[in-house]
Structure formats: C-alpha cells, structure tokens
Amino acid sequence: MKEYNDYVQTTRGYLKRYNQFRVAVANLEDDIDGMERALSRDIVALPTKDGGRSRDDPPEINTAETARCEKISLRIQEAQESIDSISRILRKIERAIEALDEEKKKLIRGHYIEGKSWRRLALENYLTEKWASEKARRAVKEMSFMIFGKKPAPRQIDSPFVFFN
C-alpha cells in the first residue's frame, strides 16, 4: 500500500518530468502521423498476387504486406495509448497548478518547469531561499492531494521504543 509520502514523491517526479512529458507527447504524435502516412501508402500500393490488376478488381493483399500493416497498426495503437496516459498526467498537473494561489504557482512553475533555482525564485518573489522552498514543498503536498485524492495518514510516533500499559 502506498504511503502518503509516496504520492508526494510521485507528484514531485511528475513536476520534474513535466517538460519531458510534453516533448514525449509531441514526438509520439509525430510518430503516429508518420506511421499513418506509411500505412496509407502501403495500402494504396499493395501489389496483387499476380502483380497486376484492373480498375474494377479489388486488390488482393498478400500475407506479408498484411502482417506489416497489422504491425504498423498495432504500433499506432500503442503510441496512442502512451499519449493518452501521459496526457492524462499532464492535465492533472496543470489543473493542480491552476488551483494553487499565485505565489505558489510561480514557485512551482519556476522551479520545476522552468528550472530556476530556489535562490533566484526567492529574489524574484521577495522571499528567503528557505521560505521559497518550504512554500513549494507545501504546494507539492497540496498538489499530490489534488492529483491522487489521498489524505495523509495520521503520523506515527517516530520512536524506536514501544510502550505498553
């Protein structure tokens, strides 16, 4: 079972990879476009078993070309599933960021998405470096609840001793 801190860590990981997610979606969409064009060219140019056909005859597809087309179709489907999964994460991140107050938005976007240092963000927002990172840490915790909907479990006593009555 996941602990609440696991959700916070996952949220932080999503934020750190936000730009990579966006690039991955764009590249997968480009790959799908290329595969669809290749597939449409292959279907139009499929030869018949005897090498020729008349206009009225439907094309006869040989098994090697059919297998190749099916393989491309499967790759398109897998790429689309990846896009759907990554896009869902991106939408959750974007909604969670939008729900934050302006200062927290600036800190989260600045550090995780734009790659600014805590020092620079602190200067830009008239905060101390420590307070900027602390506010962002709290914002990530808020976002993890918005993304995963899990409430933190009650804290356990951090003691190596067990006491009995």
N, C-alpha and C positions, 0 to 999 in steps of 0.2 A: 504494500500500500504506500502511495506517495505521501510524504510529509509535506507540510505547507512550504517549508524552505525549498523543496524540490520544485514547486510551482514558481517560486520567486526566481530561482536559478534558471528555470526554463524561460521565463519571461525575459530575464536579462540576456540570455543567449539569443532569443528571438530579436531583441533590440540590437545586439551586436552584429547580427547577420542580416539586418533589415535590407541594407543595400544589396547584399549578395542575393537575397530572395528576389528583389525586383529585377536584377540582371538575369537571374535564372529563368524567371517567367518570360522575359523578353526573348531570351535565347531559345527557350522551348517553343514559343510561338513561331519564331523564325524557322526552327527545325520542322515544325508541323507544316508550315507553308511550303517549304521545300519538298517535303515528302509527299504532300498532296499534289504538287505540280508534277513530280516524278511519277506518281501513281496515275494521274490523268493522262500523261504522255504514254505510259506503258499500256494503259487500257486502249487508247486510240490506236496505238501502233502494234498491237498484238498480231503476230502472224497466224495464219491458219495452218492446219496440219499439212496441207498440200502446197503451201507457200503463196497462194493467191486466192482471191475471192471476187465475186461480182458484187455490185452495189446492193442488190436485193438480198443476198445471203447474209445471215447473221454471222458474226465472226466466231470461229471455233477457237477456244482458248486452250493452249497446250498446258500440261500439268506443271511444268517447270515455271512458266510465267504466272500461273495461278498461285502457286506456292509463294513466289516472290511478291506478288500483290497482297496476299494474305499476311505475309510477314511485315510488309510496309504498313498495312492497315493496323496490325497489332502494335507496332511501334508508335503509330499516331495515337492510338487509344491510350497507351502507357504514358506518353508525353502529356496528353490532355489531362489524365488523372493526376500527374505531378503538378501541372499548372493549377488545377482545381484545389489541390491540397495546399500548395504554397500560397495561392491567392487567398484562401480562407484564413491562413495565419496572418497575412498582410492586412486583411480587412479588420481582424480582431485587434491587431496592434494599432492601426490607425484610429479605430473607434475608441480604444482605451486612451490613446494620447489626446484625442479631441475632448474627452471627458475631464481631463486634468485642468487645473487653473493655469493661467497664462505663464506664471513664473515656472511652474513645474514642466509645462510644455517646452519652454525654452531650454531648460536644463536637460530634459530627456532628448529632445531633438538635437541640441547642440553637442552633447557628449556622445550619445550612441549612434546617431545617424550622420551627423556632420563631422564627428571625430575630434571635436575640440577638447582641450584639456580642462580639468576642473579649475585650474588657476585662471585660464582665460575666461571661462564662463563666470567665475566668481567676480572678476573685474568687470565684465560686461553687465552683470546683474547687481552690482554693488553688494556683494556678499563676501564672507570669508570663504576660502577654499574648502575648509572642513564643513561649513554650513551648506555650501552648494552641493557637495557630495552627499551629505546627510539628507537634504531635501529630495535629491534624486533617488536615494535609496528608499525613502518613504514612498515616493511616487511609483517606483517599480513595484513595491509591495501592493499599492493600490491597484496598479495595472494588472498584477497577477490575479487579484480577486476578480477584476472585470473580465479577464480573459478566460479564467478557469472556473470561476464561481465557487471556489472553495474557501471556506473560512478557516482562519488559523486555529489549530488545536490548542487547548489550554497548555500553558507552559508546564513542563515537568520540573521538579526541583533538580537543579544541577549539583547533586551531591553524591559522592561515591558511597555514602553510608545509608543504610536502611534502618529506620527506627520502627519498633513495634511497641504497642501499648501493653 
